Amino acid sequence: MSAVNDSLVIARRNLIRMSRIPEMIIFGLIQPIMFVVLFTYVFGGSMNVGGSTDPDVYKNFLMAGIFAQTVTFATAGAGAGIADDMHKGLIDRFRSLPMARGAVLTGRTIADLVQTALTLLVLAVVALLVGWRPGSADPTNFAKILAGFGLLLLLGYAFTWIGALIGLSVRTPEAATSGGLIWLFPVTFISNAFVDSSQMASWLRPIAEWNPFSATVQACRKLFGDPGVSPSDAWPMAHPVWASLIYSVVIIAIFRTLAVRKYRSATA
């Protein structure tokens, strides 16, 4: 309980800091909104989804990918924030206090999760305005839609721990931002987020289908009742909800352990 309380105190500190710098929230919203508008209206009429090039079909296909991309791109902000605290010596001050060692990182990731949830809420409203209609197969099943957003937040939380490790491993916030983004582009684009993986090269398709990011996107499409991708024998695509849960939990277990260990050595 002491570790939980310490983590919540740090999370509150980071949330207060975010509220006093509204530009962080505003700029964090602009990019995903731009992706929604650009992909919907620029590529919507040229993408083939399930044999259809109907822009409305692509809108429903696209949104799960945009949501997943948004929660994973929060990784860069998490890494930059921790690197900034390290650079200013704030982490060393925390170490002098009688608190659990992992509380600083846990509190930071919880605060980032809250910000990501707010971003998702705004993005969902924008998606509805441009024509996204979740639950088309079963409009009354609101629980499945909430479960889809739950999987998105779990994936975002898992990736935030990767950002925490990156932030602890570099010397400046600028390096953390670059390091937090450079690997995300292949992860998010070599996936089923924006195109049907069946249209990819034969050697690339298995990589996309076993990508943890793709599993969450596919799970959200299934829960949202939106058009999915072509049938696949890959286990993550056949059981996307379970695959998404397993991937996220494994990522959290591995990178939280590595990040806390790095925190102890980096600030010793």
C-alpha positions, 0 to 999 in steps of 0.5 A: 500500500505504501508503494501504491500511495507513493505512485499516486502522489507522483501521478498527481504531481505530474497531472498538476504539471500537465494542467499548468502547461496546456500546450502539451495537451493541445499539441498532443491532440492536434497530431491525431486529429490531423491523421484522422482528417487526412487519412479519411479524406485523402486516402478514403476513396482509394483504399480497398477494404474487403473488396470495397473502395467505399470511403465510409467502409474505410472510415470504420476500418481506419479508426481503430488504427488511428486510435492505436497509433495515438496511444502508442505515440504517447511513448515519446512524451513519456520518455521525454518527460522522464529524461527532462526530470533526469536532466534537471536533477529532479529524479535525484531529489525523489531518491532522497525521499522515503518512497518506493523506488518504482513509484517515480516511474509508475506515477509518471506512467499513470499520469501519461495514461490519464492524458492518453485517455483524455486524448482518446475521448476527444479523438473519438468525438472527432471520429464520430463527426467525420463518419465513424460508426462503431457497433454497426453490427450490434449498436446496443452492445456498448460494453464491447466498445468500452472493452475496445478502448480498454485494450487501447489504453492497456497497449498505450500503458505498455508502450509507455514503459518502453518510453520510460526505459528510453528516457532513462537511457539517454542524456537529453529530452530531445534525444528521448523524443527522437528515440521514442519516435524512430522505432514507432513508425515501422511498428505502426506502419508495418501493421494492419492499421491503415491497409489490409495486411493481405495486400502486403508482400508475402514476406512482410505479411507475417511480420505485420500479422504478428506485430503486437500493434496489429493484434490490438488494432484487429481486436478493436475492429472486432469489438467495434463491429467494424470491417476487419481484414482478410482471413488469416491463419496467424494466431494473433489475427485469429484470436486478437483479443487474447493476443492483445491482452497477452502482448500488453501484459508481457511488454509491461512485465518486461519493460517495467522490470528493465526500467526500474532496474535502469532507474536504480543504476542511472540515478545511483 
